[in-house]
């Protein structure tokens, strides 16, 4: 099994992507399956985007006002998305890709507009599972990815 990735992002940006997944307000998801969303990496991290195709991606929501941070969801990268301008409310210069969402922590898909209601998998649980959260994008071994999937399933 190929390596997976753990990517981090603000709850605000994740909320934006999830709301777009639900409402299709941006047009980027027109004609795409309902389970697809747009996610991205910093523009300086082209190497990550090049390795993502068909790989499992875990998204960790970082700490923010009213949100402790934690593992929010996982899915499979389904190709590059071309942005014609700013997409997310926080930050610019992102390289975007389509992510087919496979599983999410409770509240994430049900209430994408309110990150404070999300029941994220805490950072400590990721460390206990052998996948401590480090700065920047992280490659995960297959056994780490399987443990993170189980953590999300246990939260459901």
Helices and strands as residue ranges (DSSP letters): E 4-9, H 11-23, E 36-42, H 46-52, E 56-61, E 70-81, E 94-104, G 115-117, H 123-128, E 138-140, H 142-155
